[in-house]
Amino acid sequence: MNELLNDSLTVSLNEATPKKDITPQLCRLIRNLYEDSRPQFSNRIGVSLSVIQKYENSKRDSALLPNRINEQIPTQLIDKANELIEVFNAIES
């Protein structure tokens, strides 16, 4: 019963969390933070390998990959990855 309640709560929290903008750079960084290869990451989030390849190379602009990352990856990790990109961009400029 507790497991069912926890699952319901998790779904409710995920639905209430605003969706994050997932750029190709952010996707690549999140994958690397997990130390996943592209095939491993495709299994982790439930999309095909070609979707990840095309998205990371900016050859595909679809909502599938960003939606899956928002659903499968903790919001805190997405936020921290965004912070890392901002720091990197500040250093680069």
N, C-alpha and C positions, 0 to 999 in steps of 0.2 A: 504494500500500500504506500509506504514512504517513497519507494522508488517511482511509483506512478505519479505521486504528488510532485516529486522533484523534477521529473520529466515535464510535467505540465507547467511548472513554474519556469523552467528553462525555456520552453517554447514561448511562453507569455513574455518573458524578458527579451528574448531575441526579436519578437514581433514589435516590441515597444522601442527597441533601440534604433535610432536613426541610422540609415544606411550610409556607409562611408564611401567616398570617392576612391576607387581603386585604379590607379594609373599603372601602366606597364612597369614602370620603375618600382612602384610599391609592391606589385605582385612578385617581382623578382626578389626584392629584399625580404619579403615575408617567407618566400620559399627557401631562401638562403638562411634565414634565421632558424628554420626547422632543420637545416642541413639536408634538405631533400633534393634529389635529382628531379628533373621534370616528370619522369614516370612516377616517382614516389609521390610527388605533390599532386599529380592527377588522381592517384588513388586516394590520397588524403581528403581531397575536396569533391571528388566524384565528377570530374569532367575528363574528356579525352585528352590525350597527350597533344594532339594537334591544336586544340583550343589554347592550351598554355603556350605552345611554341609561337603560334600566330599572335596571340595577345602580347606576349613579352617582346616580340619583335615589331610591335605596332602595325601588324598586317591584318588585324581583325579588331573591329570595334563593336563588341556586342555586350549585352547585359549579363550573359550567362556566367562568365567567370567572376566579375565583380559581385554578382548576387551570391554565388557559391562561397566566395571568400567571406562575405559578410555573414553568411549562415554558419559556416564551419569553423571560422577562426575567431578566437576571443577578441572582443573589441579593444581590450587593453593592449594586446599585441599589435593590432592595426594602428592604434594611436601612437605607440612607442616607435613603430617603424616609420610613421609619418614624421615624428620628431627627428629621427635620425636623418631622414632625407632633407629636412629643413636645415639642420646643422651642416650637413655636407654641402648643400647648395650655398649656404652663407660663406663657408670656407672657400668654395670655388669662385665666388664672385669678388 
